[in-house]
């Protein structure tokens, strides 16, 4: 065997010993599923608009006031 084939053979042997894509890993999720989820998350992140591209709000929303307590005289007893 020549020297250039040795790294290729080593790579093939290591790949053959690894888990297949459909073998369950931690949490019952396979390596292929983890890879697919990572790819999907990256696609979603790539499509998000950066915050710097959004315009600043012109008028800030009014601060919400807490609800006033109901006077006891206004509450009707259950009958």
HUWO-V727837 format. One record per residue. RES is the residue in one letter. NEAR is the number of other C-alpha atoms within 12 Angstrom. D_LAST is the distance of its C-alpha to the last C-alpha in Angstrom with 1 decimal. Layout:
RES/NEAR/D_LAST, RES/NEAR/D_LAST
//
This chain:
X/8/96.8, X/8/97.2, X/9/95.2, X/9/93.1, X/11/91.6, X/12/90.5, X/13/87.4, X/14/86.3, X/15/86.8, X/14/84.8, X/13/81.9, X/13/82.0, X/12/81.9, X/12/79.0, X/13/77.1, X/12/77.8, X/10/76.3, X/14/73.0, X/14/69.8, X/14/69.5, X/17/66.8, X/16/64.7, X/16/64.8, X/15/61.4, X/16/61.4, X/10/58.8, X/10/55.3, X/12/56.7, X/16/57.6, X/18/61.2, X/20/63.6, X/18/63.7, X/20/59.9, X/20/60.0, X/15/62.7, X/16/60.9, X/15/57.7, X/14/59.8, X/14/61.5, X/14/58.2, X/14/56.9, X/13/60.1, X/12/59.9, X/12/56.3, X/12/57.5, X/11/60.6, X/10/58.5, X/13/56.2, X/11/56.9, X/10/58.0, X/8/55.8, X/8/58.9, X/8/59.0, X/10/55.5, X/10/55.4, X/9/53.7, X/7/50.5, X/7/51.2, X/8/47.9, X/8/45.9, X/7/42.1, X/6/40.1, X/7/38.5, X/8/34.8, X/7/32.7, X/6/29.9, X/6/26.4, X/7/25.3, X/10/22.5, X/9/19.2, X/8/18.9, X/8/16.1, X/8/15.6, X/8/14.9, X/9/12.0, X/9/8.6, X/7/6.1, X/4/3.7, X/3/0.0
//
